[in-house]
Amino acid sequence: MIDPMINLLKLCVGADSVEDLTDWQHDQRPRWPEGRAIHVTRMWPKREADVLDGGSLYWVIKGVILCRQRILDLQEVILSDGIPRCALVMDQEVIRTEAAPRRPFQGWRYLDPEDSPRDLPKARAKDDVLPPKLAQALAELGLH
């Protein structure tokens, strides 16, 4: 049996909005390969093949999943402390999703495709952004 594709879920620490994430990534682009975004994490996914089979990193911003980026590769990096880590190499396109509340957690988690929020239609990507607390409240009620 072939293992299914799997996504990752990660808190976007320090960002108050999707725009904060995209602005930060834009500022970091000179450090990254062309057309890519990179996020370094301590743990390597054991389901590497499933993640690389079309998986995305879903970002939790202020307690709500609001967007995702497609994962293109996993690469080992060794930082100044000498500890090997996993670099999630992602497409630089940030795709907005329906809001889905999530409680805080450490590190990253697997996110099954059937539990992943749907992408917003491209026409809605430029809609006015709701404040995170309002988006979370609406998502908890199933209204956003």
N, C-alpha and C positions, 0 to 999 in steps of 0.2 A: 504494500500500500504506500502511496506517495503522501508525504506529510503536506498538510495544507499551508498556504501562506499565512504569516502571522505579522502583526504590527507591534510596535513598541509605544509605550505611553511614558511621558516624562514631564515633570514640572518645569515650567519656564521661569526659573527663579530670577527675580529682579525686573521682570517685565510686567507692566500694568495693562498692556494691550498688544494686539497682533502687530500694530505699528511699531511698538517698542522692539519687538523681536526682529521685524524686517529692517528697521533702522540700524540696530546693532549688527545684524548680519551684513548689511551694506557696508558699514564701517570696517568690517573684518575682511572683506573680499580681497584686498591686496595680499593677505596672508594665505589664501586658499587657492586651490586649482581653479582654473576658469570654469564658470558655470556651476560651481559646487559650493555647498555650505558644510561646515564641519562642526560637530559637537563631540567633545571628548568625555567619556564616562569611565568609571572604574571597572565595571564588570562587562565581560564579553558574553553575548547571547549564546547559550548552548544550542539554540535552534537557529543557528546562523544561516543554514540553507533556506529555511522557511522565511526568515526575515528578508533575505536577498531575492526571494521569489516574488517580488512585487510589494513588499511591505513598506509601511510608512512610519515615521515618527509622529505621533499625535502629541501636540503641545497642550499642557494644562496651564492656563493663565488665570491667576487669581481664583483658583478653584473650579474653573470651567474649561473643558476642551473647546478650543475655538478654531484650531487650524492643524494642518499636517504638512509634512514634507516627505517625499518619496525617498527611501533609503536606497542608495546606489551601490554602496560598498561598505565593508568593515575593514579597518586597517589598524594594525598595532602601532602605537606611538609610545615612546618612552620620554617622560618629562624630566625636568631637572632633578627630581627626587630619585630617579632611577627605576621607578615602578612602571611596569608595562600597563598600558590602558588601551581601551577600545575607542577609536575614532569612528563615529558614525558619519559617513560621507553621504550627503544628501543633495538632491536637486535643489537649486536655489529658489525655485518657485514655491511660495507658501500658499497653500490652498485652504481657503476658509471652509469650516465645517459648521454643521448645526451645533448649537451650544449643548454641552452635556456636562453636568456637574460631576466633580470627582473630589474625594477627600484627599488631604495631603498624604504623601508617602515619600520614602527616600529612594534614591536611585531611579531605576526605570522598571516598568512592568510589561509583561506581554499583554496584548490587547487583541482578542479574537476579532476577525472581520465582522462577524455577526453582531458584536457588541460595539463596533466602531461607529461613531456618528457619520451621517451622510455628508458628502460635500455639498456646499451651497451652490446653487446654479451660478454660473459666471456673472450673470446679470445682477445678482445680489451681492457680489463681492465688494462692490463700491457703495453699498447701502451705508447709511449712518451707523456707526458702531454703538451698540448699547453699552452703558456702563457695566463693568463686570458683575457687580452685585445684582443688577436688574436681569442681566442675561442668565445668571445662575438661578434666580428665583423663577423666571419663566421656564427654564429648562426643567427645574424640579416639578413644575406643574404640567410639564409636557406641552407648553405653549410656544416654544421657540425652537 
